Amino acid sequence: MKAYGTYLQNDPERPLVYGEVELINPPRQRLRGEPCKEGVLVRPVMVGFCGTDHELMEMGRKGLLGPKFPAGQKRLVNGHEGVVWVPSQNRFAIVLIRGGDSVDPTRYTEDETYFEYGCDQADGLFCDSMYVNPDMLLQIPDGYVHGVKLDLSFAKKMVFPDPFACMLFQLERMEDLGSAHWFRQTARRHGCDLETARRIATDEIFQRTVIFGLGTTGMFVGDVIRRAHPEAKIVFVGRSGEDSPKVRFALEQARAGYVKNDFDNPADCARAIVAALGGRATTFIGVSGANVEHQIAFAHGALGCNGLYNSFSLGPRIAFDTMPFGFQNHLIFGSINFRQDHMEKAIEMLARSRYDEIVGLIDREEFAADPMGAYENRIYCKAAPMKTAVIWNRDYVDIDR
């Protein structure tokens, strides 16, 4: 079966193109121990643009996409955020992106394999049609479909379950690791048993939290921390002015403080963070993708003794002086994952949110005419909205709702 869409290829001039592709439908496995199943045909309705799409395009320029292609193919249909229509089931669904011969594809080990629709070895959503393992089509909540059309406001929110699920996983990991890191000294301070101390420490680790970087992931992690830990003190660090719509929205969602990082010296930024928090951070979350994150946390002391450092950025190298690192008892971890239950929870939480307000739309025809130009001049430029999406099939969207 043939369909039109955008696809990535190894080409220094045209790593991303729009055109006709031959769809493939190899049997795929959601989890280890489950049968491999051929996919059912779905029609993408609303698709969001992710920084990963841009990074894959840059990999294509350098000829590095080979391992990402589906078996036997020299191209990858990209796109992994959005909502689809399932004709055979007469319903809308969210695609669970990751599967494979793994106990948990988001945390696979050396003897396991995984695939990821639109990112790694499996075609994605920027196409008129695609095939998805039927066990990987997640339900959407009731109340957002009228006739055979999806409310536009809800559809916009459904470009976020993947990154929001990642942040629910980050919250879980910070609670698990942070409480384990603190609970013995917490028990001594509070004079309580160790089980009670674990519960107290789960809150205490967030008492002074800095989120370094204010993209969607930074915004989401601040939101989920605030919901789970109402007493947490949260400070975002970003480059935008405090009066920008993005910053105002994030601060409202997370009820957080803000430090504008326009400092020439990282030490000055660290001092501003400590002042805004009222002390050195108990948790430092790096989501900016900038090398300065670790310098501000460790070399310049923004992260306090017994502090947790969560590295969610792709690209930066983390360095620290082992003498103060050991004596200040820092805990560093990094993981970019989520489980199916995180994504299902994300769908429910997003449905009740205001996150449609930060999604801007690009016309499909404009995007298809020049996808690379759209990425560089509309979607990832300085004037771009915080999130951009495209209505891929207007027949299934009620634009008045």
C-alpha positions as MATLAB code, in Angstrom:
seq = 'MKAYGTYLQNDPERPLVYGEVELINPPRQRLRGEPCKEGVLVRPVMVGFCGTDHELMEMGRKGLLGPKFPAGQKRLVNGHEGVVWVPSQNRFAIVLIRGGDSVDPTRYTEDETYFEYGCDQADGLFCDSMYVNPDMLLQIPDGYVHGVKLDLSFAKKMVFPDPFACMLFQLERMEDLGSAHWFRQTARRHGCDLETARRIATDEIFQRTVIFGLGTTGMFVGDVIRRAHPEAKIVFVGRSGEDSPKVRFALEQARAGYVKNDFDNPADCARAIVAALGGRATTFIGVSGANVEHQIAFAHGALGCNGLYNSFSLGPRIAFDTMPFGFQNHLIFGSINFRQDHMEKAIEMLARSRYDEIVGLIDREEFAADPMGAYENRIYCKAAPMKTAVIWNRDYVDIDR';
ca = [
       0.000    0.000    0.000;
       1.268    3.477   -0.859;
       0.722    6.723    1.035;
       2.081   10.264    1.116;
       4.114   11.553    4.004;
       7.465   12.916    5.129;
      10.396   10.573    5.460;
      14.016   10.785    6.550;
      16.927    9.551    4.473;
      20.703    9.765    4.356;
      21.260   12.716    2.058;
      23.445   15.781    2.714;
      21.057   18.055    0.793;
      17.610   16.493    1.301;
      17.578   14.472    4.533;
      13.825   15.103    4.944;
      11.398   15.003    2.029;
       7.664   14.764    1.372;
       6.501   12.173   -1.126;
       4.962    8.785   -1.774;
       6.167    5.810    0.251;
       5.384    2.115    0.167;
       4.010    1.183    3.583;
       5.384   -1.909    5.289;
       3.690   -4.037    7.930;
       6.107   -6.486    9.574;
       4.855   -8.311   12.697;
       5.872   -6.444   15.822;
       5.926   -7.309   19.511;
       4.766   -5.045   22.329;
       6.488   -6.946   25.179;
       8.661  -10.026   25.673;
       6.502  -13.135   25.916;
       3.703  -11.662   23.808;
       3.059  -12.761   20.207;
       4.310  -10.712   17.282;
       1.328   -9.163   15.519;
       0.847   -7.479   12.188;
      -0.278   -3.905   12.540;
      -3.743   -2.549   11.914;
      -4.139    0.370    9.521;
      -4.512    3.778   11.178;
      -4.846    7.299    9.808;
      -2.893   10.003   11.635;
      -5.100   12.952   12.576;
      -2.985   15.393   14.605;
       0.811   15.104   14.771;
       3.233   17.116   16.867;
       6.799   18.093   16.007;
       9.477   17.020   18.469;
      13.102   18.034   18.787;
      13.923   14.413   17.998;
      12.531   14.917   14.483;
      14.944   17.806   13.968;
      17.849   15.822   15.393;
      17.073   12.887   13.071;
      17.059   15.294   10.127;
      20.527   16.474   11.112;
      21.673   12.849   11.397;
      20.416   12.300    7.849;
      22.564   15.198    6.634;
      25.587   13.388    8.089;
      24.602    9.959    6.729;
      24.080    8.471   10.189;
      20.486    7.228    9.943;
      21.161    3.668    8.778;
      20.521    1.971   12.164;
      17.246    3.903   12.508;
      15.678    2.611    9.288;
      13.129   -0.239    9.337;
      14.676   -3.531    8.241;
      15.220   -3.609    4.496;
      14.411    0.098    4.039;
      16.509    3.156    3.257;
      14.065    5.630    4.789;
      12.098    6.264    7.957;
       8.702    7.963    8.119;
       9.121   10.223   11.127;
       6.663   11.489   13.741;
       5.882    9.941   17.127;
       3.513   12.360   18.885;
      -0.174   12.493   18.073;
      -3.596   10.938   17.749;
      -4.830    8.540   15.047;
      -8.128    7.219   13.689;
      -8.497    3.424   13.596;
     -10.987    2.617   10.784;
     -11.383   -1.076   11.635;
     -12.263   -0.220   15.262;
     -14.192    2.985   14.551;
     -12.304    4.939   17.215;
      -9.478    7.358   17.903;
      -6.336    6.206   19.706;
      -2.939    7.331   20.958;
      -0.007    5.264   19.701;
       2.152    3.679   22.397;
       5.419    4.437   20.674;
       7.864    1.866   22.074;
       7.722   -1.913   21.910;
      10.022   -4.871   21.332;
      11.413   -8.136   22.598;
      11.850   -6.675   26.063;
      10.397   -7.025   29.531;
       9.966   -3.243   29.424;
      10.962   -1.600   26.103;
      11.585    1.750   27.763;
      14.255    0.187   29.977;
      15.615   -2.571   27.771;
      18.780   -4.466   28.695;
      21.687   -5.787   26.644;
      19.958   -9.017   25.552;
      16.721   -7.274   24.554;
      15.591   -5.285   21.535;
      13.204   -2.424   21.005;
      11.629   -0.328   18.273;
      10.040    3.097   18.318;
       7.424    4.281   15.849;
       8.736    7.283   13.926;
      12.155    7.209   15.586;
      13.851    3.850   15.420;
      13.207    0.894   13.074;
       9.466    1.570   12.622;
       7.611    4.128   10.488;
       5.765    6.943   12.236;
       2.837    9.342   12.037;
       3.748   11.949    9.400;
       1.940    9.923    6.769;
      -1.591    9.468    5.404;
      -1.653    5.929    6.824;
       0.559    3.652    8.908;
       0.410    0.272   10.610;
       0.430   -0.153   14.395;
       0.455   -3.266   16.579;
      -3.182   -3.425   17.803;
      -2.033   -3.814   21.430;
      -0.247   -0.453   21.155;
      -3.315    1.679   20.421;
      -4.268    3.347   23.702;
      -7.778    4.489   24.573;
      -8.663    8.161   24.873;
     -11.061    9.448   27.563;
     -14.774    9.879   26.864;
     -16.271   13.247   26.006;
     -13.913   14.530   23.324;
     -15.436   12.939   20.213;
     -18.584   14.294   18.585;
     -19.843   12.270   15.679;
     -16.656   11.056   14.012;
     -14.687   14.179   14.842;
     -12.207   14.918   17.580;
     -12.337   18.235   19.449;
      -9.455   20.415   18.244;
      -8.582   21.560   21.780;
      -8.258   17.936   22.905;
      -6.339   16.917   19.775;
      -3.753   19.625   20.484;
      -3.183   18.224   23.975;
      -2.623   14.760   22.530;
       0.697   15.737   20.985;
       2.094   15.675   24.549;
       1.481   12.195   26.092;
       4.972   10.980   25.108;
       6.987   13.798   26.779;
       4.507   14.104   29.661;
       4.825   10.361   30.325;
       8.605   10.820   30.350;
       8.196   13.398   33.103;
       5.924   11.131   35.142;
       8.705    8.567   34.933;
      11.228   11.219   36.015;
       9.059   12.053   39.020;
       8.873    8.378   39.979;
      12.641    7.951   39.673;
      13.396   11.090   41.683;
      11.013    9.962   44.416;
      12.518    6.456   44.490;
      16.167    7.482   44.370;
      15.833   10.669   46.385;
      13.983    9.056   49.248;
      16.473    6.150   49.320;
      19.313    8.687   49.347;
      17.881   10.618   52.290;
      15.769    8.363   54.469;
      18.382    7.278   57.040;
      19.422   10.810   57.944;
      15.751   11.828   57.736;
      14.940    9.167   60.341;
      17.607   10.600   62.663;
      16.384   14.174   62.236;
      12.749   13.259   62.828;
      13.313   10.475   65.342;
      11.072    8.129   63.374;
      11.236    4.596   61.958;
      12.768    3.992   58.538;
       9.492    3.332   56.726;
       8.069    6.649   57.918;
      11.351    8.334   57.038;
      11.089    7.114   53.418;
       7.704    8.820   53.097;
       9.004   12.053   54.618;
      12.157   11.999   52.478;
      10.071   11.655   49.297;
       8.787   15.162   50.006;
      12.017   16.561   51.423;
      14.073   15.852   48.309;
      11.946   18.433   46.445;
      12.027   21.142   49.109;
      14.312   23.321   46.914;
      14.091   22.239   43.278;
      15.715   23.994   40.332;
      14.669   23.127   36.761;
      17.403   24.349   34.440;
      15.813   24.872   31.023;
      12.296   25.874   30.095;
      11.139   23.867   27.114;
       8.123   21.584   27.279;
       9.968   18.940   29.308;
      11.018   21.500   31.895;
       7.485   22.842   32.078;
       6.010   19.352   32.433;
       8.380   18.180   35.150;
       7.628   21.308   37.168;
       3.921   20.616   36.772;
       4.084   16.976   37.902;
       6.332   17.799   40.876;
       3.921   20.514   42.007;
       0.912   18.169   41.755;
       2.640   15.404   43.725;
       4.443   17.649   46.242;
       2.380   20.781   46.942;
       4.908   22.182   49.432;
       7.901   21.996   47.076;
       9.748   25.193   46.232;
      10.409   25.218   42.483;
      12.498   27.649   40.447;
      12.780   27.552   36.660;
      15.898   28.877   34.920;
      15.558   30.021   31.312;
      16.670   32.636   28.817;
      13.285   34.173   28.013;
      11.984   37.270   29.749;
       9.703   36.708   32.701;
       6.888   38.490   30.885;
       6.996   36.116   27.881;
       3.857   33.988   27.388;
       5.871   30.774   27.726;
       7.357   31.748   31.072;
       4.090   33.120   32.443;
       2.279   29.913   31.503;
       4.936   27.679   33.093;
       5.020   29.696   36.305;
       1.237   29.513   36.600;
       1.168   25.756   36.025;
       3.913   24.935   38.522;
       3.410   27.911   40.872;
       7.148   28.432   40.571;
       9.758   31.148   40.764;
      11.990   32.185   37.888;
      15.594   33.146   37.216;
      16.384   34.667   33.827;
      19.759   33.336   32.775;
      21.313   36.330   31.058;
      24.482   36.161   33.165;
      27.925   36.318   31.593;
      29.397   34.272   34.423;
      27.901   30.885   35.466;
      28.851   31.643   39.069;
      26.484   34.618   39.028;
      23.697   32.401   37.736;
      24.356   29.903   40.515;
      24.155   32.660   43.127;
      20.860   33.894   41.664;
      19.433   30.363   41.811;
      20.439   29.921   45.445;
      18.939   33.304   46.321;
      15.656   32.473   44.566;
      15.428   29.095   46.330;
      16.399   30.435   49.725;
      19.284   27.973   49.900;
      21.223   25.497   47.791;
      19.084   23.127   45.751;
      18.062   19.743   47.093;
      17.265   18.657   43.512;
      18.754   20.002   40.278;
      17.047   18.937   37.026;
      18.986   19.680   33.849;
      16.772   19.896   30.753;
      18.436   22.699   28.760;
      20.852   20.647   26.676;
      23.632   23.095   27.646;
      26.997   22.126   29.121;
      26.729   24.907   31.666;
      24.169   22.872   33.630;
      26.709   20.751   35.477;
      29.075   23.682   36.011;
      26.367   25.671   37.769;
      25.278   22.667   39.843;
      28.682   21.357   40.925;
      31.549   23.794   40.322;
      29.515   26.834   41.396;
      27.542   25.197   44.186;
      23.902   25.562   43.164;
      23.336   21.938   44.251;
      23.562   21.478   48.005;
      24.967   18.669   50.120;
      23.125   15.361   49.703;
      21.533   16.824   46.569;
      20.052   14.905   43.652;
      21.174   15.730   40.091;
      18.786   14.565   37.352;
      20.389   14.729   33.907;
      17.603   14.742   31.312;
      19.546   16.648   28.638;
      20.923   14.952   25.547;
      24.383   16.116   24.542;
      26.124   17.702   27.548;
      29.026   15.974   29.257;
      28.865   15.984   33.057;
      32.044   16.645   35.018;
      32.667   17.158   38.727;
      35.552   17.407   41.166;
      35.621   14.085   43.021;
      36.735   15.571   46.353;
      33.712   17.845   46.971;
      31.478   15.389   45.111;
      32.274   12.663   47.609;
      32.113   14.827   50.702;
      28.936   16.617   49.630;
      27.335   13.240   48.903;
      25.694   14.099   45.590;
      23.593   11.560   43.700;
      23.609   11.755   39.880;
      21.305    9.811   37.607;
      19.986    9.915   34.067;
      17.201    8.016   32.296;
      14.923    8.944   29.416;
      12.076    6.485   29.597;
       8.416    5.836   30.431;
       6.075    2.861   30.765;
       2.651    2.261   29.263;
       0.977    3.110   32.562;
       2.788    6.464   32.567;
       1.453    7.216   29.096;
      -2.084    6.210   30.038;
      -1.900    8.456   33.093;
      -0.477   11.271   30.944;
      -3.449   11.044   28.559;
      -5.903   11.406   31.443;
      -4.006   14.308   33.039;
      -3.493   16.164   29.768;
      -7.178   15.850   28.849;
      -7.988   18.004   31.898;
      -5.160   20.486   31.293;
      -4.679   23.820   29.517;
      -1.759   22.641   27.399;
      -3.648   23.186   24.153;
      -2.932   26.885   24.767;
       0.774   26.485   23.955;
       0.319   24.555   20.689;
       0.563   26.450   17.407;
      -0.538   24.918   14.101;
       1.185   24.820   10.748;
      -0.848   24.131    7.619;
      -0.238   20.686    6.166;
       0.158   22.028    2.633;
       2.798   24.525    3.761;
       4.689   21.814    5.634;
       4.489   19.319    2.757;
       5.690   21.895    0.207;
       8.989   22.417    2.067;
       9.363   20.277    5.194;
      12.997   21.227    5.824;
      12.217   24.917    5.428;
       9.256   24.541    7.774;
      11.476   22.949   10.422;
      14.127   25.624   10.181;
      11.972   28.728    9.642;
       8.668   27.998   11.381;
       8.918   25.135   13.853;
      12.372   25.485   15.429;
      13.093   29.166   14.893;
      13.299   31.811   17.627;
       9.770   33.074   16.941;
       8.201   29.589   16.993;
       5.438   28.692   19.450;
       6.402   26.478   22.343;
       4.959   23.503   20.461;
       3.962   23.139   16.827;
       1.579   20.550   15.392;
      -0.141   19.839   12.087;
      -3.690   18.658   11.456;
      -2.813   15.815    9.108;
      -6.411   14.869    8.333;
      -9.022   17.618    8.749;
     -11.895   15.177    8.128;
     -11.514   13.924   11.696;
     -11.150   17.237   13.566;
     -13.852   19.616   14.799;
     -11.995   22.917   14.568;
     -14.731   24.774   16.475;
     -14.309   22.773   19.686;
];
